[in-house]
Amino acid sequence: MKINSGLLAVQLLGQWNRISQVHLSLNYGCSCNGSLPGLAVNDLEINIIDFLNEKYSHEVGFVKWLRKYAHYIEGTTGSVSELLKNIALEPPPPNITMRVLKDLSNTIESLNKTH
């Protein structure tokens, strides 16, 4: 069965939004920026997009797409929400879309288990 990348991106966006709206519990703290040390969701987003940028750096079209549609600047800014929304609306090159979605799905699933 062929998977619709736009539909998968929207499903992952919903999961990501739930994660980013609650306290992201990690082994050593919480992302709420309260009294416990932790990782802010914004920092996590940048780490995730840094990973994708590094993993697919040989895909020039994707790197350009990431900068434009995920508002990505290495180590500084990036939005998983914008990335997923734009995969549904203005997808990156087709040869990479499903690989990126699989990576994001694995990441979100792992975060859901951790939370």
C-alpha positions in Angstrom: 0.0 0.0 0.0 1.3 3.4 -1.0 1.5 6.0 1.8 0.4 9.5 1.1 3.3 11.8 2.3 1.0 14.8 2.8 -1.4 12.8 5.0 1.5 11.4 7.0 3.0 14.8 7.5 -0.3 16.2 8.8 -0.6 13.2 11.2 2.9 13.8 12.5 2.2 17.5 12.8 -0.7 16.7 15.2 1.6 14.4 17.3 4.3 17.0 17.3 1.9 19.8 18.4 0.8 17.6 21.3 4.4 17.0 22.4 5.3 20.7 22.1 2.3 21.8 24.2 3.1 19.7 27.2 6.1 19.3 29.4 8.6 17.2 27.6 9.9 14.8 30.3 13.4 13.7 29.8 15.5 11.4 32.0 17.1 14.4 33.7 14.4 17.1 33.8 11.6 18.8 32.0 11.3 21.3 29.1 9.0 23.6 30.9 11.9 25.9 31.8 10.7 25.7 35.4 12.9 24.9 38.3 14.2 21.6 36.9 17.0 21.6 34.3 15.8 20.4 30.9 15.6 20.9 27.2 13.3 23.5 25.8 11.1 22.4 22.9 12.7 25.1 20.7 16.2 23.7 21.4 14.8 20.2 20.6 13.4 21.4 17.3 16.7 22.8 16.3 18.5 19.6 17.3 16.0 17.6 15.2 16.4 19.8 12.2 20.2 19.9 12.6 20.1 16.1 12.5 18.1 16.1 9.3 20.3 18.7 7.7 23.4 16.7 8.6 22.0 13.4 7.5 20.7 14.7 4.1 23.5 17.3 3.5 24.3 15.5 0.2 20.8 16.3 -1.0 21.3 19.9 -2.1 17.6 20.4 -3.0 16.5 19.3 0.4 19.0 21.5 2.2 17.6 24.5 0.3 14.1 23.4 1.0 14.8 23.1 4.7 16.2 26.6 4.9 13.2 28.0 3.1 10.3 26.0 4.5 11.4 25.1 8.0 13.0 28.5 8.6 16.3 26.7 9.3 19.6 28.3 10.2 22.1 25.7 11.4 22.2 25.6 15.2 20.0 28.7 15.5 16.5 28.4 14.3 14.1 25.9 12.8 10.6 24.7 13.2 9.4 21.1 13.1 5.8 22.4 12.8 6.7 24.5 9.7 8.7 21.6 8.3 5.8 19.1 8.6 3.2 21.7 7.4 5.2 22.4 4.3 5.9 18.8 3.5 2.1 18.6 3.1 1.9 21.8 1.1 5.2 22.3 -0.7 7.1 19.0 -0.4 10.8 18.7 -0.8 12.2 16.6 -3.7 10.2 13.3 -3.9 13.2 11.1 -3.5 13.7 12.3 0.0 10.3 13.1 1.4 9.4 9.7 2.7 12.9 9.2 4.2 12.6 12.5 6.2 9.1 11.6 7.3 10.3 8.2 8.5 13.1 9.9 10.5 10.6 12.3 12.0 8.1 9.6 12.8 10.8 7.6 14.6 11.8 10.8 16.6 8.3 11.7 17.5 7.5 8.1 18.5 10.6 8.0 20.7 9.6 11.3 22.4 6.0 10.0 23.0 7.5 7.0 24.7 9.8 9.2 26.8 7.0 11.6 27.9 
